[in-house]
Amino acid sequence: MLDPKQLDELARRLSAAMPKGMQVLQEDLQRSMRATLEAGLNRLDLVTREEFDIQAAVLARSRAKLEALEARIAELEQSARAGKV
């Protein structure tokens, strides 16, 4: 989820970009844009950078374990074949 301060800043910048006649309604427009942006971003099911980095680290550890297990299996298979000969 986006930081509420970032969301407020984005809504403020969008309302500031509106034509002068619309800026009279700036406060209402900011509230409306913020609510619309927040609802839209909530539907995107986003994760924070921290959550992403944690999951990337978990994946890297899992991948390393998988590679070690694959190497061990290959070694055991080779030993089993050598024992049969």
N, C-alpha and C positions, 0 to 999 in steps of 0.2 A: 504494500500500500504506500502511496506517496505521503510524504510528510505534510501535515496540514498547512504548515507555513509555505511550502512550495505550491500547494494547491491554491492558497490565497494569493500568492504572488502571480501565478498563472492567470487566475481570474481577474486580478487587477490589471495586468498587462493587456488582456483581451478587451476589457471594458475601456481602457485608455485608447485603444486603437479604433474605437467606434467613432463615427462622425460626431461633430460638435453638438448637434441637436440631440443626439442620443446620450451624450455625456451628462445631461441634466438628470437622467435617471441612473446615474452611475452606481450608486449604492445598491439599488434594487437589482440592477443588471449584474453587479459583482456577486451578489448572493445567489442569483439565479444561475449564473455561469458556474459558480463554485459547486452548487448542488448537482448540476448537470454533469460537470466534469467528474465529480466524486462518484456519481452513480455509474457513469460509463466506465471509469477505471476499475470500480469494484467488480463489474461484470467480466473484466479481462482476466481475473484470477492470477494476478501478478505476484511474484515473490520478491523479497528484498535481495539486494546484492549479498548481504550476509548469509541469508538462507541458501542462495545459489552457490556461494563459495563452500559452505558446509557440505552440501550435497555433492559438489564436484570432488571434494576431498574424500568423502565416503566412497564415491565411485572409483577414484584412483586407488584407494586401498583395496577395494574389492577386486579390481582388475589385476593388481599385483598378486593378490592371493590366488586368483584363478590361474594366472600364468605360472605361479610356483606349483600349483596342483597339477597342471597340465604337464609340466616338466617332470614331476615326480611319477606321474602315470606312465609317461614315455620311458622313463628309466626302469620302472618295474616291468613294463612290457618287454623291454629289451633284455632284462635279466631273466625273465621267464622264457623268452625264446632261446637265450644262450644256455639255459639249464636243460632244455629239451634236446639240444644238439649233441 
